[in-house]
Amino acid sequence: FYNYFTDKEAIFRALVAETGAEARRRVRSARRAAPTPEAFVEDAYRAYFEFIAEDPERAAFLGRNAGAIRTMFDESQRPAGAGELAEDLRDAMARWDMPDVDVDFCAPAMVAVGLELGERLLEREPPDVDGATRFATELFLGGIFEYGRASPV
């Protein structure tokens, strides 16, 4: 076992990286398959929330280690997936009639909300995937489309 990992922290980091990679793969697939701007947001959040809640062992691992996972990333590092989301947001704005939002602000905000709500939904029994999805979707769709109607300052 220790031929592959130097210590318990290396094992932990590998588990977190593997879990994050699969979550990002599922979320990005949902965004890219979305037929509308609404589905772009809703389907991606649902994919993430379902992924973290679908396996009780994974959910327990994430819930138990949320603080440690958070401290793995120093403040200068962008949240995992924010770069991919920024790229996908640019594509979505070009594909649909969506306001031209500042993706450098919007993408990390959307990721942060997903991570926070993911922690909260795992605290509920049973996890409230629908409630978290609805909340995040309405928050960002309302914000993105209202942003497009706002007058310049």
C-alpha positions in Angstrom: 0.0 0.0 0.0 2.7 2.4 1.0 4.6 1.6 -2.3 2.0 3.9 -3.9 1.4 6.5 -1.1 4.0 8.0 1.2 1.6 8.6 4.1 -2.1 8.9 5.1 -2.2 12.5 3.8 -1.2 11.3 0.3 -4.0 8.7 0.4 -6.4 11.4 1.5 -5.3 13.8 -1.3 -5.6 11.0 -3.9 -9.2 10.2 -2.8 -10.2 13.8 -2.9 -8.6 14.3 -6.3 -10.3 11.2 -7.7 -13.7 12.3 -6.3 -13.3 15.8 -7.6 -12.3 14.7 -11.0 -15.4 12.5 -11.3 -17.7 15.2 -10.0 -16.3 17.7 -12.5 -16.6 15.2 -15.4 -20.3 14.6 -14.6 -21.1 18.3 -14.2 -19.3 19.3 -17.4 -21.1 16.6 -19.3 -24.4 17.9 -18.0 -23.6 21.5 -19.0 -22.5 20.5 -22.5 -25.6 18.4 -23.1 -28.0 21.2 -21.9 -30.5 22.3 -24.5 -31.3 25.7 -22.8 -29.6 28.2 -20.5 -31.9 27.1 -17.7 -30.8 23.4 -18.1 -27.2 24.5 -18.3 -27.4 25.7 -14.7 -30.0 23.3 -13.3 -28.6 20.1 -14.8 -25.1 20.9 -13.7 -26.0 21.6 -10.1 -28.2 18.4 -10.1 -25.4 16.3 -11.5 -23.1 17.5 -8.7 -25.6 17.2 -5.9 -26.7 13.7 -7.1 -23.1 12.6 -7.3 -22.1 13.5 -3.8 -25.4 12.1 -2.3 -25.8 8.9 -4.4 -23.2 6.9 -2.5 -23.6 6.8 1.3 -19.9 6.0 1.8 -18.8 8.9 -0.4 -21.3 11.2 1.3 -20.0 10.2 4.7 -16.4 10.7 3.6 -17.1 14.2 2.2 -19.2 15.3 5.1 -16.7 14.0 7.7 -13.8 15.7 5.9 -15.3 18.9 4.6 -13.1 21.1 6.7 -9.9 19.2 5.8 -10.8 19.2 2.2 -11.3 23.0 2.3 -7.9 23.5 3.9 -6.2 21.6 1.2 -6.6 24.6 -1.1 -4.8 27.8 -0.2 -6.4 31.1 -0.8 -4.5 31.8 -4.0 -5.8 28.7 -5.7 -9.0 28.9 -7.8 -11.6 26.3 -6.9 -11.4 23.2 -8.9 -13.6 23.3 -11.9 -14.0 27.1 -12.0 -11.8 27.4 -15.1 -13.9 24.7 -16.9 -17.1 26.5 -15.9 -15.8 29.9 -17.1 -15.0 28.3 -20.5 -18.5 26.7 -20.6 -20.2 29.9 -19.6 -18.5 31.7 -22.5 -19.7 29.0 -24.9 -23.2 29.2 -23.4 -23.3 33.0 -23.8 -22.3 32.6 -27.5 -24.8 29.8 -28.1 -27.9 31.3 -26.4 -29.4 34.7 -25.7 -27.7 35.1 -22.4 -26.3 38.3 -20.8 -22.6 38.8 -21.1 -21.7 38.3 -17.5 -18.1 38.6 -16.1 -17.2 34.9 -16.1 -14.2 35.5 -13.9 -16.6 36.5 -11.1 -19.5 34.3 -12.0 -17.7 30.9 -12.4 -16.0 30.8 -9.0 -19.2 32.1 -7.3 -21.2 29.3 -8.9 -18.6 26.7 -7.8 -18.5 28.1 -4.3 -22.3 28.0 -4.0 -22.3 24.4 -5.2 -19.6 23.4 -2.7 -21.4 25.1 0.2 -24.8 23.7 -0.6 -23.3 20.3 -1.2 -22.0 20.4 2.4 -25.4 21.5 3.7 -27.4 18.9 1.8 -25.2 16.1 3.2 -26.2 17.3 6.7 -29.9 16.6 5.9 -31.4 13.1 6.2 -32.2 12.3 3.5 -30.0 14.6 1.5 -32.2 17.2 -0.2 -30.9 17.1 -3.8 -34.0 18.7 -5.2 -34.0 21.6 -2.7 -30.3 22.4 -3.2 -30.7 22.2 -7.0 -33.7 24.4 -7.0 -32.1 27.0 -4.7 -28.8 27.2 -6.7 -30.6 27.3 -10.0 -33.0 30.1 -9.1 -30.3 32.1 -7.4 -28.0 32.0 -10.5 -30.6 32.2 -13.2 -32.2 35.1 -11.5 -28.9 36.8 -11.0 -27.5 36.2 -14.5 -30.6 37.4 -16.3 -31.2 40.3 -13.9 -27.5 41.3 -14.5 -28.3 41.6 -18.2 -31.2 44.0 -17.5 -29.3 46.2 -15.0 -28.4 49.7 -16.1 -24.7 50.6 -16.1 -23.5 52.4 -12.9 
